[in-house]
């Protein structure tokens, strides 16, 4: 089960600078860099993987938050290392719903699994694929699933617990709303004489 429990690091804490990253979108196109997005509006990072049943079941809740908050925050879905691959800690519940993939060994294999995930979940959130060394997943301790809210100052405003039990979309939305209130009250008021 080497590597199956995720990163040994805890990832950044609230008020820490969010580690920057640059990842490929599943649908192709230019690399997405976190630092290019955070200065405009807060960014919600959604970490997950195809073989994590609780992540799949809660994905619709994340989509609902995104629909309500899409004008106020950017959302990015990052596919990380598989939690329950057929050649690792396999789950019978995955077999029952037709989710059976081996742990990817190349970026192309990980992209293929991300395509299966996208076909099943149909996310409206841009889906990014972590590199095969799990650089971003390890930096954020995002495996098997985790949520972050990054403020426009580049600092972590919210960090959920690890999935499945710590993955709480409603709590993330509450933190995002509080951040939006704080950021709007902190903006300088320009008085024109």
C-alpha positions in Angstrom: 0.0 0.0 0.0 3.0 2.3 -0.5 1.7 5.7 -1.4 -1.9 4.8 -1.0 -2.5 7.0 2.1 -1.5 10.2 0.3 1.0 12.8 1.2 2.8 12.5 4.5 2.9 16.4 4.5 -0.2 18.2 5.9 -0.3 20.8 3.1 -0.5 24.6 3.8 -2.5 25.8 6.8 -5.0 28.6 7.0 -3.1 32.0 6.5 -0.2 30.2 4.8 0.8 31.2 1.3 -0.8 28.8 -1.2 1.8 26.9 -3.1 1.8 28.0 -6.7 1.3 25.4 -9.5 0.9 25.0 -13.2 -1.2 22.1 -14.5 -2.6 20.9 -17.8 -6.3 21.1 -18.3 -7.9 17.8 -19.3 -9.5 19.4 -22.4 -6.2 20.7 -23.6 -5.1 24.3 -24.1 -2.7 26.5 -22.1 -1.4 25.5 -18.7 -3.4 26.8 -15.8 -1.3 28.7 -13.2 -2.8 29.3 -9.8 -0.9 32.7 -9.3 -2.5 34.0 -12.5 -6.0 33.4 -11.0 -5.8 34.4 -7.4 -5.4 38.2 -7.9 -8.8 38.5 -9.6 -11.0 36.6 -7.2 -10.8 33.8 -4.7 -10.0 30.3 -6.0 -11.6 27.1 -4.7 -9.4 24.1 -5.2 -11.2 20.8 -5.3 -8.9 17.7 -5.0 -10.3 14.3 -5.9 -9.9 11.1 -7.8 -12.1 8.7 -9.7 -11.8 5.7 -7.4 -12.8 7.6 -4.3 -16.5 6.8 -3.9 -17.3 9.5 -1.3 -15.7 12.1 -3.6 -17.8 10.9 -6.6 -21.0 11.0 -4.4 -20.3 14.5 -3.1 -19.2 16.0 -6.4 -22.7 17.2 -7.1 -22.6 19.2 -3.9 -19.4 20.9 -5.1 -21.1 21.6 -8.4 -24.0 23.2 -6.6 -21.7 25.5 -4.7 -19.9 26.4 -7.9 -23.2 27.3 -9.6 -24.2 29.6 -6.7 -20.7 31.2 -6.4 -19.3 31.1 -10.0 -19.5 34.9 -10.4 -17.5 35.4 -7.1 -14.8 32.7 -7.2 -12.9 30.6 -9.7 -13.1 26.8 -9.2 -10.5 24.3 -10.2 -10.9 20.5 -10.0 -7.5 18.7 -9.6 -7.3 14.9 -10.3 -4.7 13.3 -8.0 -3.5 9.8 -7.3 -6.1 7.2 -7.1 -7.3 6.1 -3.7 -8.7 2.7 -4.5 -7.1 1.3 -7.7 -7.5 -2.3 -8.7 -3.8 -2.9 -8.1 -3.9 -1.3 -4.6 -6.5 -0.8 -2.0 -9.4 -1.9 -4.2 -13.0 -1.4 -3.0 -15.8 -3.8 -3.9 -18.2 -0.8 -4.0 -16.2 0.6 -7.0 -16.6 -2.7 -8.9 -20.4 -2.6 -8.4 -20.6 0.8 -10.2 -18.1 0.0 -12.9 -15.2 2.0 -11.5 -12.1 -0.3 -12.0 -8.8 1.3 -12.9 -5.2 0.5 -12.0 -3.0 3.2 -10.5 -1.7 5.2 -13.4 2.0 4.9 -14.0 2.3 7.6 -16.7 0.8 11.1 -17.2 -1.1 9.7 -20.2 -2.6 6.9 -18.1 -3.6 9.5 -15.4 -5.2 11.6 -18.1 -7.1 8.6 -19.4 -8.5 8.0 -15.9 -9.4 11.7 -15.6 -11.3 11.4 -18.8 -13.3 8.5 -17.3 -13.9 10.6 -14.3 -15.1 13.6 -16.4 -17.4 11.3 -18.4 -19.0 10.0 -15.3 -19.2 13.2 -13.2 -19.6 15.7 -16.1 -18.0 18.5 -14.1 -18.5 22.2 -15.1 -15.4 23.0 -13.1 -12.2 23.1 -15.2 -10.5 19.7 -14.6 -6.7 19.8 -14.2 -4.5 16.7 -14.1 -1.7 16.5 -11.6 1.6 15.1 -12.8 2.5 11.5 -12.2 4.7 12.4 -9.3 1.7 14.0 -7.5 3.5 17.3 -7.1 0.4 19.4 -6.5 -1.5 16.7 -4.6 1.5 16.3 -2.2 2.0 20.1 -1.8 -1.7 20.4 -0.7 -2.1 17.0 0.8 -5.0 16.7 -1.5 -5.4 12.9 -1.7 -7.9 11.3 -1.6 -10.1 14.5 -1.6 -9.8 17.9 0.0 -11.1 21.4 -0.5 -9.2 24.7 -0.2 -10.2 28.4 -0.6 -7.4 30.7 -1.6 -7.9 34.5 -1.1 -6.9 37.2 -3.5 -3.9 37.8 -1.3 -2.6 34.3 -2.2 -3.2 32.9 1.3 -5.2 29.9 2.3 -8.5 31.1 3.8 -10.0 27.6 4.2 -8.7 24.1 4.3 -11.0 21.1 4.8 -10.0 17.9 6.4 -9.0 15.0 4.3 -11.7 13.1 2.5 -13.9 11.3 2.9 -15.0 12.6 6.3 -13.3 16.0 6.1 -14.6 16.8 2.6 -17.4 19.2 3.4 -18.7 21.3 0.5 -21.2 23.3 2.6 -18.5 24.2 5.1 -16.2 25.3 2.2 -19.0 27.5 0.8 -19.5 29.2 4.2 -15.8 29.9 4.4 -15.9 31.3 0.9 -18.8 33.6 1.8 -17.0 34.8 4.8 -13.9 35.5 2.8 -15.9 37.4 0.2 -17.3 39.6 3.0 -13.9 40.2 4.5 -12.3 41.0 1.1 -15.2 43.4 0.1 -14.9 45.3 3.4 -11.1 45.6 3.1 -11.2 47.2 -0.4 -10.4 50.9 -0.2 -13.2 53.3 -0.9 -12.3 56.0 -3.5 -14.1 59.3 -2.9 -14.3 61.6 -5.9 -14.7 65.2 -4.9 
